[in-house]
Amino acid sequence: MRRMRRQISACAVLLVAACTALAGCSSSGSGTSGSASGGASGSKTITIGFVTDLTGVASSGYGTTKLGIEAYLNRINASGGVDGYQIKYDLADTTSTPTGALAAVQGLVQQDHVFAIVENSSVFYGAEPYALQAGIPVVGSAIDGPIWADPKNTNLFAVEGVNNVDYVQLAQGQFMKSQGVTSCGAIGYADSVSAQDSATGFTKSCNAAGIKTGYLNVQVPFGSTNMGPIALAMKNAGVNGLFLAAVPSTAFALIAALHEDGANLKAPLLLTGYGGDLLSSPATVTAAQGDDFQTIGAPAEANTAATKQRAADLAKVGVTGPPTFAEQFAYLTLTGFVAGLKATGPNPTDQSFIKAMSQIKDFDGGGLLAPEKINFRDYAPSSGCLWAAKLTGQKFSVVPGTPICAGMLKFINS
């Protein structure tokens, strides 16, 4: 996989008011209704629908989404927008269910008449058949499953590149090798194909690096915090390199149990928790000391031009520390949408936008994904990169030697 897709994340919670099922809890982020669904010509405003998991079982990772959206759009709009168009948004809640995702997208398309959908959701797959039939372009985090790797879904654009489950990212195993790991362990959720694929792919990557699989369990109940038996099994198997495609409640419960059992972890790599979400919880900070976090592109601590720009944008909406999972993906997905809008040119329509996005072969998230270059229509990427940050005290730091960029291993997941 280009990057092992993050299943869901973090610790901040945002509660939103209940809305009608058809509207899917759609709420305006800028006090403006959208332009016509078929295109933006005739108006100097383009309205998009941003779909995420604000309530329900997955909501802990998405509460700060609005800050990430506004951090990016405020700067774009203040500089004149794109080809003179100001970009507005309507924020819609999936309620963390596939049917909720469908209701949210239907409301955005049928009632708000949005130009496109931008998403960061663990359940967007529930809305994709409708979005495809409606011809609505979707730019997203692609963390919810294999729909993004299906060439038939011509309206989908994965902002980090296509996640092809037939390939394993070798960079993860190489990272574990660099940290002195001798036995890898991973867990995934029973009802999450993407989490299962990520966990299994990780162990295959370890094997390719000459590291054995000590423990693999892809039947963990979603959101479970009963990690005692799993921690003991991992310790007994000598697991010292860990990969967790899990929500923070599960991931940190397992880390805590492993520490209590006296496990000697050299590289506990988590897909969720990096940034402000973790730092807002003193108990979690204590539990996560020394843990590594695979970040969404370059972490803030890399201090690149792109991360400095993101930090400056976030500071203007009140975010002064490293960004949360939701802020990172909201910002990055909108970077992808704007790249497509710029490539489309004046008088965009949803179909001309889809065509323009399909021709982009060098997207790097404004530098946030560098050194990678994303081809939105490459369904079998040949390489992938891994950035990681380590928590020490109250601060994160870039793990030396990252990013690690490496090729892919062909693996048919049976």
C-alpha positions as CSV (number, residue, x, y, z in Angstrom):
1,M,0.0,0.0,0.0
2,R,1.2,3.5,-0.7
3,R,0.7,4.3,2.9
4,M,-1.0,2.0,5.3
5,R,-4.4,3.7,5.6
6,R,-5.4,5.1,8.9
7,Q,-8.5,3.5,10.1
8,I,-9.7,6.2,12.5
9,S,-8.2,8.4,15.2
10,A,-7.8,10.5,18.1
11,C,-9.3,11.7,21.3
12,A,-11.1,15.0,20.7
13,V,-14.9,14.8,20.6
14,L,-17.4,17.2,18.9
15,L,-21.1,16.7,19.5
16,V,-23.4,18.1,16.9
17,A,-27.2,18.7,17.0
18,A,-29.5,16.0,15.7
19,C,-30.7,16.6,12.2
20,T,-33.1,14.9,9.8
21,A,-32.0,11.6,8.3
22,L,-32.2,12.9,4.8
23,A,-30.1,15.9,5.5
24,G,-27.5,13.7,7.2
25,C,-26.8,16.3,9.8
26,S,-25.6,18.8,7.2
27,S,-24.5,22.1,8.6
28,S,-23.0,25.1,6.8
29,G,-19.4,25.8,7.7
30,S,-19.5,29.4,6.3
31,G,-23.1,30.5,6.3
32,T,-23.6,30.0,2.6
33,S,-25.5,27.6,0.4
34,G,-23.9,25.8,-2.5
35,S,-23.7,26.5,-6.2
36,A,-25.5,24.2,-8.6
37,S,-24.4,20.6,-8.5
38,G,-23.7,20.5,-12.2
39,G,-21.0,23.2,-12.1
40,A,-19.8,26.6,-10.8
41,S,-20.3,28.8,-13.9
42,G,-22.5,31.8,-13.3
43,S,-21.4,32.1,-9.7
44,K,-18.3,33.3,-7.9
45,T,-18.8,30.8,-5.1
46,I,-18.2,27.1,-5.2
47,T,-19.7,25.1,-2.3
48,I,-18.4,21.7,-1.4
49,G,-19.7,19.2,1.0
50,F,-17.3,17.9,3.7
51,V,-18.3,14.5,5.0
52,T,-16.9,13.2,8.3
53,D,-17.8,11.1,11.4
54,L,-18.8,13.8,13.9
55,T,-21.0,11.5,16.0
56,G,-21.2,7.8,16.7
57,V,-18.6,5.1,17.5
58,A,-15.8,6.6,15.2
59,S,-16.3,10.2,16.3
60,S,-13.4,10.5,18.7
61,G,-11.0,11.1,15.7
62,Y,-12.9,13.7,13.8
63,G,-14.0,16.4,16.3
64,T,-11.5,19.1,15.1
65,T,-12.3,18.7,11.4
66,K,-13.8,22.2,11.1
67,L,-10.5,23.8,12.3
68,G,-8.6,22.0,9.6
69,I,-11.1,23.0,6.9
70,E,-11.1,26.6,7.9
71,A,-7.4,26.9,8.4
72,Y,-6.9,26.0,4.7
73,L,-9.9,27.7,3.1
74,N,-9.4,30.9,5.0
75,R,-6.0,31.4,3.3
76,I,-7.2,30.3,-0.1
77,N,-10.2,32.6,0.0
78,A,-8.2,35.5,1.4
79,S,-5.8,35.3,-1.5
80,G,-8.7,35.6,-4.0
81,G,-9.9,32.0,-4.1
82,V,-9.3,29.8,-7.2
83,D,-9.8,31.5,-10.6
84,G,-11.9,34.1,-8.7
85,Y,-14.1,31.6,-7.0
86,Q,-14.5,31.7,-3.2
87,I,-14.8,28.2,-1.8
88,K,-17.5,27.6,0.9
89,Y,-18.4,24.3,2.6
90,D,-21.2,22.5,4.2
91,L,-20.2,20.1,7.0
92,A,-22.1,16.8,7.1
93,D,-22.1,14.0,9.7
94,T,-22.1,10.3,8.8
95,T,-23.1,9.3,12.4
96,S,-20.3,6.7,11.9
97,T,-22.5,4.4,9.9
98,P,-22.6,3.5,6.1
99,T,-26.3,4.5,6.0
100,G,-25.5,7.8,7.7
101,A,-22.8,8.5,5.1
102,L,-25.4,7.8,2.4
103,A,-27.9,10.2,4.0
104,A,-25.3,12.8,4.4
105,V,-24.2,12.8,0.8
106,Q,-27.8,12.6,-0.5
107,G,-28.6,15.7,1.6
108,L,-25.5,17.6,0.3
109,V,-26.3,16.7,-3.3
110,Q,-30.1,17.0,-3.4
111,Q,-30.6,19.8,-1.0
112,D,-27.4,21.8,-0.8
113,H,-26.5,21.2,-4.5
114,V,-22.7,21.0,-3.7
115,F,-20.2,21.0,-6.5
116,A,-18.1,18.1,-5.0
117,I,-17.6,16.0,-1.9
118,V,-14.5,16.1,0.2
119,E,-14.4,13.4,2.9
120,N,-12.5,12.0,5.8
121,S,-14.6,9.2,7.1
122,S,-14.3,5.5,8.2
123,V,-17.7,4.7,6.5
124,F,-17.9,6.7,3.3
125,Y,-18.2,3.5,1.3
126,G,-21.9,3.5,2.2
127,A,-22.3,6.6,0.0
128,E,-20.1,5.8,-2.9
129,P,-22.6,3.9,-5.1
130,Y,-24.9,7.0,-4.9
131,A,-22.1,9.5,-5.5
132,L,-20.9,7.5,-8.5
133,Q,-24.3,7.3,-10.0
134,A,-24.8,11.1,-9.4
135,G,-21.5,11.9,-11.1
136,I,-20.3,13.8,-8.0
137,P,-16.5,14.0,-7.7
138,V,-15.1,12.9,-4.3
139,V,-11.7,13.8,-2.9
140,G,-10.9,11.9,0.3
141,S,-8.6,10.3,2.8
142,A,-9.5,6.9,1.5
143,I,-9.3,5.2,4.9
144,D,-12.6,3.3,4.6
145,G,-11.8,0.3,2.4
146,P,-11.1,-1.0,-1.1
147,I,-13.6,1.2,-3.1
148,W,-10.8,3.7,-3.7
149,A,-8.7,1.1,-5.6
150,D,-11.5,0.1,-7.9
151,P,-11.0,1.8,-11.4
152,K,-14.8,1.6,-11.9
153,N,-15.2,4.3,-9.3
154,T,-14.1,7.0,-11.6
155,N,-15.3,9.8,-9.3
156,L,-13.0,8.9,-6.5
157,F,-9.6,10.6,-5.8
158,A,-7.5,9.3,-2.9
159,V,-5.4,12.3,-1.6
160,E,-2.6,10.0,-0.5
161,G,-2.7,7.8,-3.6
162,V,-4.5,4.6,-4.3
163,N,-4.4,1.9,-1.6
164,N,-4.0,-1.4,-3.5
165,V,-4.5,-4.3,-1.1
166,D,-2.6,-6.6,-3.5
167,Y,0.6,-4.7,-2.6
168,V,2.5,-4.4,0.7
169,Q,4.6,-1.3,1.6
170,L,8.1,-2.5,2.2
171,A,8.9,0.7,4.1
172,Q,7.2,-0.5,7.2
173,G,9.2,-3.6,7.6
174,Q,12.4,-1.6,6.9
175,F,11.4,0.8,9.6
176,M,10.9,-2.0,12.1
177,K,14.3,-3.4,11.1
178,S,16.0,-0.1,11.7
179,Q,14.5,0.0,15.2
180,G,15.9,-3.4,16.1
181,V,12.6,-5.3,16.0
182,T,12.8,-9.1,15.9
183,S,9.1,-10.0,16.2
184,C,6.2,-8.1,14.7
185,G,2.6,-8.0,16.0
186,A,-0.6,-6.3,14.7
187,I,-4.3,-6.2,15.3
188,G,-7.3,-5.2,13.1
189,Y,-11.0,-5.0,13.6
190,A,-13.3,-7.9,12.6
191,D,-15.7,-5.5,10.8
192,S,-13.1,-3.3,9.1
193,V,-11.6,-4.7,5.9
194,S,-9.1,-1.8,5.7
195,A,-7.9,-2.4,9.2
196,Q,-7.5,-6.1,8.5
197,D,-5.6,-5.5,5.3
198,S,-3.3,-2.9,7.0
199,A,-2.5,-5.3,9.9
200,T,-1.9,-8.3,7.6
201,G,0.1,-6.2,5.2
202,F,2.3,-5.0,8.0
203,T,3.3,-8.5,9.0
204,K,4.1,-9.3,5.4
205,S,6.3,-6.2,5.2
206,C,8.1,-7.4,8.4
207,N,8.6,-10.8,6.9
208,A,10.1,-9.2,3.7
209,A,12.5,-7.4,6.0
210,G,13.5,-10.7,7.6
211,I,11.4,-10.3,10.8
212,K,9.0,-13.0,12.0
213,T,5.4,-12.5,12.7
214,G,4.9,-13.1,16.4
215,Y,1.2,-12.2,16.7
216,L,-1.6,-11.3,14.2
217,N,-5.3,-10.8,15.2
218,V,-7.7,-9.3,12.8
219,Q,-10.9,-10.3,14.6
220,V,-10.8,-7.7,17.4
221,P,-14.3,-6.2,18.1
222,F,-14.5,-2.6,16.9
223,G,-13.5,-0.1,19.6
224,S,-12.7,-2.9,22.1
225,T,-10.6,-1.9,25.2
226,N,-10.3,-5.4,26.7
227,M,-6.7,-5.8,25.6
228,G,-5.3,-7.9,28.5
229,P,-5.4,-11.3,26.8
230,I,-4.0,-9.9,23.5
231,A,-1.2,-8.1,25.4
232,L,-0.3,-11.3,27.2
233,A,-0.3,-13.3,24.0
234,M,2.0,-10.7,22.4
235,K,4.4,-10.7,25.3
236,N,4.6,-14.5,25.3
237,A,5.3,-14.4,21.5
238,G,8.2,-11.9,22.1
239,V,6.6,-9.2,20.1
240,N,8.7,-6.0,20.2
241,G,7.5,-4.3,17.0
242,L,3.8,-3.4,17.0
243,F,1.4,-1.9,14.4
244,L,-2.0,-0.8,15.4
245,A,-4.7,0.1,12.8
246,A,-7.1,1.0,15.5
247,V,-9.0,3.8,17.2
248,P,-7.1,5.4,20.1
249,S,-9.2,3.8,22.8
250,T,-8.1,0.3,21.6
251,A,-4.6,1.3,20.7
252,F,-3.7,2.9,24.0
253,A,-5.4,0.2,26.0
254,L,-3.2,-2.3,24.3
255,I,-0.1,-0.2,24.8
256,A,-0.9,0.2,28.5
257,A,-1.5,-3.5,29.0
258,L,1.8,-4.3,27.3
259,H,3.7,-2.0,29.6
260,E,1.9,-3.4,32.6
261,D,3.0,-6.9,31.5
262,G,6.6,-5.8,31.1
263,A,6.8,-6.2,27.4
264,N,10.0,-4.9,25.8
265,L,8.7,-2.8,22.9
266,K,11.2,-1.4,20.6
267,A,8.9,0.2,18.0
268,P,5.2,0.5,18.8
269,L,3.9,2.1,15.6
270,L,0.4,3.6,15.8
271,L,-1.6,5.0,13.0
272,T,-3.7,7.2,15.3
273,G,-3.1,9.6,18.0
274,Y,-0.3,11.8,16.7
275,G,-0.7,15.5,17.5
276,G,-3.0,17.6,19.5
277,D,-5.5,14.8,20.2
278,L,-3.0,12.9,22.3
279,L,-1.4,15.9,24.0
280,S,-4.8,17.1,25.3
281,S,-4.9,14.0,27.6
282,P,-2.3,13.9,30.4
283,A,-3.1,10.2,31.0
284,T,-2.6,9.3,27.4
285,V,0.6,11.3,27.2
286,T,1.9,9.2,30.1
287,A,0.8,5.9,28.5
288,A,2.3,6.8,25.1
289,Q,5.9,7.8,26.2
290,G,8.4,6.5,23.6
291,D,5.7,5.4,21.2
292,D,6.1,6.0,17.4
293,F,3.3,7.4,15.3
294,Q,3.0,7.1,11.6
295,T,1.9,10.5,10.4
296,I,-0.1,11.7,7.5
297,G,2.7,13.0,5.4
298,A,5.4,15.1,7.1
299,P,4.8,15.8,10.8
300,A,4.9,19.3,12.0
301,E,8.2,18.7,13.6
302,A,9.8,18.2,10.2
303,N,9.8,22.0,9.8
304,T,9.5,21.9,6.1
305,A,8.1,24.9,4.1
306,A,4.8,23.0,3.8
307,T,4.5,22.1,7.5
308,K,5.3,25.7,8.4
309,Q,2.6,27.0,6.1
310,R,0.1,24.5,7.6
311,A,1.1,25.6,11.1
312,A,0.7,29.2,10.3
313,D,-2.7,28.6,8.8
314,L,-3.8,26.5,11.8
315,A,-2.5,29.2,14.2
316,K,-5.0,31.6,12.7
317,V,-7.9,29.4,13.8
318,G,-6.4,28.8,17.3
319,V,-4.4,25.6,16.8
320,T,-0.9,26.2,18.2
321,G,0.4,22.7,18.7
322,P,0.9,19.8,16.3
323,P,-2.3,19.2,14.3
324,T,-4.8,16.5,15.2
325,F,-5.7,13.6,12.8
326,A,-8.8,15.4,11.7
327,E,-7.0,18.7,11.1
328,Q,-4.3,16.9,9.1
329,F,-6.7,15.2,6.8
330,A,-9.1,18.1,6.5
331,Y,-6.3,20.3,5.4
332,L,-4.7,17.7,3.1
333,T,-7.9,16.7,1.3
334,L,-8.7,20.3,0.6
335,T,-5.2,20.7,-0.8
336,G,-6.1,17.9,-3.2
337,F,-9.5,19.5,-4.1
338,V,-7.9,22.9,-4.8
339,A,-5.2,21.3,-6.9
340,G,-7.9,19.7,-9.0
341,L,-9.9,23.0,-9.2
342,K,-6.8,24.8,-10.4
343,A,-6.1,22.2,-13.1
344,T,-9.7,22.4,-14.2
345,G,-9.5,26.1,-15.1
346,P,-12.3,28.7,-15.4
347,N,-16.0,27.7,-15.4
348,P,-15.5,24.3,-13.9
349,T,-18.2,21.5,-13.9
350,D,-18.1,18.4,-11.9
351,Q,-17.3,16.4,-15.0
352,S,-14.5,18.7,-16.1
353,F,-13.1,18.6,-12.6
354,I,-13.1,14.7,-12.7
355,K,-11.2,14.9,-16.0
356,A,-8.7,17.3,-14.7
357,M,-8.1,15.3,-11.5
358,S,-7.6,12.2,-13.5
359,Q,-4.7,13.8,-15.3
360,I,-2.8,14.9,-12.2
361,K,0.3,12.7,-11.8
362,D,2.5,14.7,-9.4
363,F,0.4,15.8,-6.5
364,D,2.4,16.2,-3.3
365,G,-0.1,18.0,-1.0
366,G,1.6,21.3,-1.4
367,G,4.8,19.6,-0.2
368,L,3.2,17.8,2.8
369,L,3.5,14.4,1.1
370,A,7.0,15.0,-0.3
371,P,9.1,13.2,-1.5
372,E,6.1,11.3,-2.9
373,K,4.3,12.4,-6.1
374,I,0.7,11.1,-6.3
375,N,-0.8,9.9,-9.6
376,F,-4.5,9.8,-8.9
377,R,-5.1,7.2,-11.5
378,D,-2.2,4.9,-10.6
379,Y,-3.9,1.8,-9.1
380,A,-0.7,-0.1,-8.5
381,P,1.8,2.4,-7.1
382,S,5.4,1.2,-7.2
383,S,6.7,2.8,-4.0
384,G,5.6,4.4,-0.8
385,C,7.1,6.5,2.0
386,L,6.7,6.4,5.8
387,W,7.1,9.3,8.1
388,A,7.1,8.7,11.9
389,A,7.2,10.9,15.0
390,K,8.1,9.8,18.5
391,L,6.6,11.1,21.7
392,T,9.0,12.1,24.4
393,G,7.7,14.1,27.4
394,Q,5.2,16.6,26.0
395,K,6.7,16.8,22.5
396,F,6.9,14.8,19.4
397,S,10.1,14.6,17.3
398,V,10.8,13.1,13.9
399,V,12.1,9.6,14.2
400,P,15.7,9.7,12.7
401,G,15.9,8.1,9.3
402,T,12.4,8.9,8.3
403,P,10.9,9.3,5.8
404,I,11.7,5.8,4.6
405,C,10.7,5.3,1.0
406,A,10.7,1.8,-0.5
407,G,9.0,-0.3,-3.2
408,M,6.0,-2.5,-3.0
409,L,5.7,-6.3,-2.5
410,K,3.1,-8.1,-4.5
411,F,0.7,-9.8,-2.1
412,I,-2.7,-11.3,-3.0
413,N,-4.7,-11.1,0.2
414,S,-6.6,-14.4,0.4
